[in-house]
Amino acid sequence: MFDISLLGTGGMMPLPGRWLTAMIGRYNGSSILIDCGEGTQITLRELGWSFKSIDYICFTHYHGDHIGGLPGLLLTIGNSDRREPLILIGPKGLSRVVKGLLLIAPDLPFRIEFIELENNKVNTLELGEIQLTAFPVDHGMPCLGYSMTVSRQPKFIPEQAKALGLPVQYWGQLQKGNSVEYDGKTYTSDMVLGSERKGLKVTYCTDTRPAKSITEHAKGADLFICEGMYGDDEKQENAKKYKHMTIYEAAELAKEAGVGELWLTHYSPALIYPEKYKDQVKKIFNPTYFGYDRKTKVLKFSDD
């Protein structure tokens, strides 16, 4: 199971009941945080998830509403008895930005490692059992969207292993995709595994105009989390000027990408009640949901 939660859904400035942008994904005891706006550690504590299990923190870009909560969060993680290295991931300039913030969070009990990604390229990383793909978006400064994919092993077919005459002690290695030697013969995993099975995919992007890269990398996602900065039609010019999106543009992207569902986030401080636009946006893409702090979903593998 892949657990997803929005920790903060505000853009620019926090509001009562709405902290700034952050999202967390949890799989098999390890967590990935994307963005760390003001209030992230507060809402994470309210959610009840572990600070110590955060192994990776990714940043879309370095505007204050996406990174301003980092020093306090790092101090809290340190107080959770974490000693293992923490890996930070983001566009070029990450180490310089974070080291400046760390002036107020010195002497952490764990090492910080930096992975700086090429700003205009697609970057793919293996983070434990999660494949992370970072892709460029259009915000007028280096800014990345992220897709997280959890693959699923093909189903092991014990009847085929029995038919081959393989003792049970060899099954585990074949199930993991390895080959084994038995009785002078080599047996490969494809001899006992079924066809490929669908994994789980979550795509996250914010602070951007609609872009082809988003549609391409969100394609087929089970969950697409996307900014919906503005709701009023008259805000379209602001969206273009400041390189943001309206909720309608986000819905069009979700429709084009064929995603399972859309969560909107990163609302303008002026967008107090985004759900008042529900009827209009659902005409574009019906499985659209308005994000709120600590909105959570458990993604499960389909039963093939």
C-alpha atoms as one frame of an Amber mdcrd trajectory, in Angstrom:
protein
   0.000   0.000   0.000   1.163   3.496  -0.888  -0.096   6.162   1.545  -0.404
   9.747   0.296  -1.262  12.853   2.310  -1.378  16.569   1.575   0.254  18.307
   4.529  -0.349  21.837   3.290  -2.481  23.195   0.447  -1.854  26.936   0.525
   0.185  29.121  -1.772   2.042  32.348  -0.935   0.913  32.669   2.690  -0.652
  30.366   5.290  -4.238  30.814   6.425  -6.076  29.537   9.503  -6.574  25.840
   8.777  -4.399  25.924   5.641  -0.635  25.561   5.877   1.751  26.047   2.984
   2.570  23.514   0.325   3.786  20.032   1.239   2.914  16.425   0.364   4.139
  13.147   1.842   4.163   9.612   0.458   4.795   6.545   2.617   5.661   3.046
   1.405   7.076   0.075   3.317   8.297   2.137   6.262  10.030   4.871   4.247
   8.610   8.326   3.511   9.212  10.890   0.757   8.277  14.513   1.427   7.736
  16.871  -1.514   8.089  20.549  -0.626   8.226  21.852   2.922   6.276  25.054
   3.359   5.584  26.792   6.641   3.652  24.565   9.053   4.759  21.237   7.586
   5.960  19.833  10.902   2.785  20.982  12.685   0.387  19.328  10.280   2.573
  16.206  10.059   2.324  15.879  13.836  -1.452  16.299  13.603  -1.510  13.576
  10.964   0.374  11.268  13.328   2.951  10.003  10.851   6.593   9.489  11.824
   9.224  12.209  11.421  12.038   9.684  11.751  10.937   7.669   8.690  11.385
  10.613   6.276  14.315   9.464   4.125  13.955  11.895   1.221  12.803  15.500
   0.874  12.211  16.765  -2.679  11.701  20.380  -3.690   9.885  21.654  -6.742
  11.674  25.015  -6.474  12.993  27.450  -3.883  10.266  30.003  -3.328   9.651
  30.546   0.386   6.203  28.940   0.462   7.791  25.662  -0.659  10.909  25.511
   1.514  10.423  27.910   4.437   9.416  25.131   6.852  12.617  23.141   6.350
  14.833  24.343   9.253  12.210  23.603  11.884  11.381  20.244  10.333  15.047
  19.214  10.342  15.337  20.090  14.017  12.244  18.026  14.768  13.599  15.076
  12.779  16.806  15.369  14.797  14.806  15.212  18.005  13.207  11.971  16.785
  16.555  10.162  17.324  17.255   9.841  13.639  20.920   9.172  12.897  20.775
   7.882   9.326  21.589  10.301   6.470  18.727  12.368   5.058  18.709  12.927
   1.302  17.484  16.234  -0.150  16.594  16.420  -3.856  15.845  19.442  -6.031
  16.900  21.710  -8.905  20.407  23.135  -9.159  21.288  25.418  -6.272  19.830
  23.123  -3.604  22.918  22.848  -1.410  23.482  26.622  -1.431  19.877  27.370
  -0.453  19.698  24.712   2.267  23.069  25.579   3.778  21.829  29.148   4.165
  18.723  27.930   5.986  20.810  25.652   8.188  22.429  28.663   9.861  19.435
  28.534  12.215  19.473  24.721  12.509  23.112  23.787  13.209  24.502  20.599
  14.749  21.962  18.145  13.397  22.588  14.555  14.569  22.408  13.174  11.026
  24.223  13.883   7.781  22.450  15.690   4.941  23.194  14.556   1.394  22.237
  16.578  -1.678  21.118  15.433  -5.116  20.905  18.398  -7.485  18.958  17.649
 -10.651  19.409  19.056 -14.129  16.802  21.781 -14.542  15.873  21.210 -18.172
  16.078  17.429 -18.290  14.049  14.460 -17.119  15.838  12.853 -14.163  15.040
   9.380 -12.822  16.172   8.091  -9.421  15.639   4.824  -7.579  14.693   5.679
  -4.005  14.410   2.313  -2.334  11.313   0.671  -3.795  10.041   3.917  -5.334
  11.132   5.198  -8.718  11.176   9.007  -8.718  10.987  10.879 -12.016  11.590
  14.642 -11.987  10.532  16.674 -15.024  10.741  20.394 -15.892   7.641  22.586
 -15.734   6.954  26.217 -16.675   7.278  28.655 -13.760   9.733  31.224 -15.140
  12.494  29.798 -12.911  13.903  26.272 -12.468  10.953  24.225 -11.209  10.265
  20.489 -11.261   7.271  18.196 -11.167   7.606  14.699  -9.731   6.154  11.272
 -10.451   6.522   8.468  -7.918   6.050   4.923  -9.186   5.903   1.702  -7.202
   6.383  -1.301  -9.467   4.692  -4.619  -8.881   6.339  -7.962  -9.400   4.597
 -10.405 -11.751   2.585 -13.036  -9.939   4.460 -16.197  -8.965   2.755 -19.339
 -10.298   3.586 -22.284  -8.017   1.981 -24.788 -10.387   4.604 -23.934 -13.014
   7.420 -24.348 -10.501   6.041 -27.739  -9.488   5.722 -28.789 -13.122   9.415
 -28.015 -13.581  10.242 -30.245 -10.630  11.892 -27.412  -8.676  12.159 -27.869
  -4.889  10.447 -25.179  -2.805  13.743 -23.735  -1.516  14.463 -22.319  -5.005
  11.110 -20.600  -5.458  11.966 -17.459  -3.508  14.921 -16.538  -5.717  12.879
 -17.026  -8.881  10.061 -14.945  -7.437  12.560 -12.096  -6.961  13.512 -12.276
 -10.622  16.760 -14.207 -10.174  17.963 -17.359 -11.926  18.824 -20.591 -10.138
  20.855 -23.705 -10.912  19.351 -27.097 -10.070  20.220 -30.588 -11.172  22.535
 -29.306 -13.917  19.943 -26.951 -15.405  19.386 -23.193 -15.283  15.919 -21.920
 -14.418  14.932 -18.308 -15.033  12.167 -16.299 -13.389  10.105 -15.996 -16.582
   9.535 -19.755 -16.360   7.476 -19.373 -13.155   6.146 -15.802 -13.269   3.000
 -14.513 -14.910   2.568 -11.404 -17.047   3.457  -7.856 -15.957   1.106  -6.266
 -13.426   0.169  -2.628 -13.011   1.976  -0.754 -10.249   1.027   2.488  -8.516
   1.786   5.996  -9.734   1.384   9.450  -8.184   2.275  12.662 -10.035   2.714
  15.995  -8.269   3.246  19.428  -9.784   2.692  22.967  -8.664   3.693  26.521
  -9.570   3.527  26.135 -13.332   1.589  26.931 -16.457   0.075  23.967 -18.307
   2.900  22.157 -20.087   3.291  19.151 -22.356   5.784  17.669 -19.904   3.076
  17.476 -17.244   0.651  15.615 -19.496   3.392  13.196 -20.551   4.577  12.370
 -17.042   1.140  12.297 -15.412  -0.143   9.874 -18.056  -1.958   6.977 -16.437
  -1.265   8.138 -12.862  -3.572   6.719 -10.224  -3.452  10.104  -8.491  -2.536
  13.474  -9.997  -1.929  16.286  -7.506  -1.831  19.653  -9.241  -1.987  23.303
  -8.334  -5.272  25.144  -8.733  -4.150  28.626  -7.779  -7.185  30.486  -9.121
 -10.879  29.788  -9.561 -12.407  32.971 -10.956 -12.293  33.394 -14.723 -11.010
  36.957 -14.341  -7.864  35.556 -12.680  -6.747  33.972 -15.970  -4.443  36.884
 -16.747  -2.854  36.618 -13.308  -2.284  32.925 -13.907  -0.445  33.684 -17.140
   1.503  36.607 -15.683   2.738  34.785 -12.574   3.114  31.356 -14.209   0.393
  29.540 -12.287  -2.719  27.563 -13.190  -6.452  27.851 -12.746  -8.409  24.898
 -11.434  -9.914  24.496 -14.917  -6.499  24.221 -16.568  -5.509  21.585 -14.024
  -8.675  19.631 -14.828  -7.900  19.793 -18.559  -4.430  18.365 -17.888  -5.937
  15.541 -15.817  -8.365  14.747 -18.620  -5.617  14.721 -21.268  -3.349  12.528
 -19.145  -6.072   9.987 -18.381  -5.395   9.927 -14.636  -7.445   8.059 -12.060
  -8.290  11.161 -10.032  -7.184  14.758  -9.567  -6.474  16.514  -6.283  -6.220
  20.298  -6.433  -3.824  22.148  -4.142  -1.728  25.340  -3.737  -4.653  27.739
  -3.543  -4.276  31.509  -3.649  -4.929  33.180  -0.263  -7.886  34.861  -1.981
  -9.390  31.460  -2.854 -10.987  30.824   0.535 -13.692  28.389  -0.602 -12.367
  26.541  -3.658 -15.177  23.971  -3.573 -17.676  26.579  -4.737 -16.280  25.876
  -8.220 -16.886  22.125  -7.930 -19.729  21.864 -10.433 -17.855  23.754 -13.143
 -14.584  21.872 -12.780 -16.261  18.454 -12.634 -17.769  19.140 -16.057 -14.209
  19.064 -17.374 -12.912  16.123 -15.281 -15.389  14.445 -12.988 -13.017  12.649
 -10.558 -11.663  16.008  -9.329 -11.314  16.533  -5.585 -10.389  19.687  -3.721
  -7.395  19.144  -1.496  -7.288  20.203   2.123  -4.642  19.847   4.817  -4.131
  16.198   5.761  -6.344  14.849   2.993  -5.117  11.263   2.793  -5.550   8.275
   0.507  -4.271   4.705   0.621  -3.441   3.467  -2.860  -3.654  -0.299  -3.257
  -2.526  -2.622  -6.011  -5.366  -3.816  -8.180  -6.316  -7.482  -7.809  -5.276
  -8.922 -11.152
